[in-house]
Amino acid sequence: MKAACATGVFVILASFLGAVSIGPILVRADELNLKYCPTFTSRQWVNTYPPHNSGTQYEVTTSGKPTVTCAQAVAFAKKFVVEKIAAGQGLETKPVQGGPAGWKCTGFEDWNGYAYQGHCIKPTTNTAVIPPQFSWSPK
């Protein structure tokens, strides 16, 4: 079983509850503006946890308002999954370099040290909207 990425957790929670609490505001699932992008094939990922399943397919989601296009998010994800990131322990996120200007991108390393899943978000001080963000993960 693969670990879920941040957007995936919100999506699952939103689908069960119909709403998500993010900070001081309550957000309906449809307000997340969630989009599923086409899957893509890239380098083989290997899960860090037994049974160390692997594959070459990745999925990408975008959310928030305004949002990035699927084409933009997939292009960044393709770049990130071939990037080695700093070694860590377990589910510790690490910075991923080369994301959109002004965005914060983090990832999780696979068995071989590549950013096989992660999340980018454009920080904002406006709590009235869900900030633009995208996530990538193995499929």
C-alpha positions in Angstrom: 0.0 0.0 0.0 1.4 3.4 -0.9 1.4 6.4 1.4 -1.2 9.1 0.6 -0.1 12.6 -0.3 -1.5 15.7 1.3 -4.1 16.5 -1.4 -5.2 12.9 -1.5 -5.9 13.0 2.2 -8.1 16.1 1.8 -9.9 14.5 -1.1 -10.6 11.3 0.8 -11.8 13.3 3.8 -13.9 15.6 1.7 -15.6 12.7 -0.1 -16.6 11.1 3.2 -17.6 14.2 5.1 -18.6 16.5 2.3 -16.6 19.3 3.9 -13.1 19.9 5.1 -11.9 22.2 7.9 -8.8 24.1 6.9 -7.7 26.5 9.5 -10.5 28.8 10.6 -12.8 28.2 7.6 -15.0 25.3 6.5 -14.6 24.2 2.9 -17.1 22.1 0.9 -15.5 19.4 -1.3 -16.5 21.2 -4.5 -14.8 24.4 -3.3 -11.4 22.6 -3.4 -11.6 22.9 -7.2 -10.0 19.5 -7.5 -8.9 18.3 -10.9 -7.4 14.9 -11.7 -4.8 15.2 -14.5 -3.7 12.5 -17.0 -1.3 9.9 -15.6 2.2 9.8 -17.0 5.1 7.3 -17.1 8.5 8.0 -15.8 11.4 6.4 -13.9 10.5 3.4 -11.7 9.6 4.2 -8.2 10.1 1.8 -5.3 8.1 2.2 -2.1 10.2 2.5 1.0 8.0 0.2 3.0 7.4 -3.5 2.7 6.5 -5.1 0.4 8.5 -2.4 -1.6 6.0 -2.4 -4.4 7.1 -0.5 -7.5 5.8 0.9 -10.8 6.4 3.6 -13.4 3.0 5.3 -13.4 2.3 8.6 -11.6 -0.8 10.6 -11.0 -1.2 14.3 -10.5 -4.0 16.4 -9.0 -4.5 20.2 -8.8 -6.7 22.2 -6.5 -7.3 25.6 -5.1 -8.3 28.9 -6.7 -6.8 30.1 -8.9 -5.2 26.8 -9.9 -2.4 25.7 -12.2 -3.3 23.8 -15.3 -2.8 20.1 -15.6 -0.2 20.6 -18.2 1.8 22.8 -15.9 1.4 20.5 -12.9 2.4 17.4 -14.9 5.4 19.2 -16.3 6.7 20.0 -12.8 5.9 16.5 -11.5 7.8 14.9 -14.4 10.8 17.0 -13.3 10.4 16.2 -9.6 10.2 12.4 -10.0 13.7 12.2 -11.5 15.1 14.5 -8.7 17.1 13.0 -5.8 16.2 14.6 -2.6 18.0 14.8 0.8 17.9 11.6 2.8 15.5 11.5 5.7 13.6 9.1 7.9 10.2 7.7 7.2 7.5 10.1 6.3 9.5 13.2 6.7 9.0 15.7 3.9 12.0 17.3 2.2 12.3 20.4 0.0 12.0 19.8 -3.7 13.9 22.3 -5.9 12.8 23.9 -9.2 9.1 24.4 -8.5 7.1 27.4 -9.7 8.5 30.7 -8.5 7.1 31.7 -5.1 5.7 28.2 -4.4 6.8 25.8 -1.6 7.4 22.3 -2.9 8.1 19.2 -0.7 8.4 15.6 -1.4 8.9 12.1 0.0 11.8 9.9 -1.1 11.3 6.5 -2.5 13.6 3.6 -1.8 16.3 5.0 -4.2 16.0 8.6 -2.9 13.9 10.2 -5.6 10.9 12.5 -5.0 8.3 9.9 -6.0 5.5 11.8 -4.4 5.0 15.3 -3.1 3.1 18.6 -3.0 3.5 22.2 -4.1 1.5 25.1 -2.7 1.5 28.8 -3.4 1.5 30.4 0.1 -1.1 33.1 0.7 -2.3 35.1 3.6 -5.9 35.1 2.3 -7.7 32.5 4.4 -10.9 33.0 2.4 -9.7 30.9 -0.5 -7.9 27.6 -0.9 -4.5 28.5 -2.3 -3.4 27.0 -5.6 -1.6 23.7 -5.2 -0.8 20.4 -6.9 0.3 16.9 -5.8 2.0 14.0 -7.5 2.1 10.3 -6.4 2.7 6.8 -7.7 -0.2 5.1 -9.2 
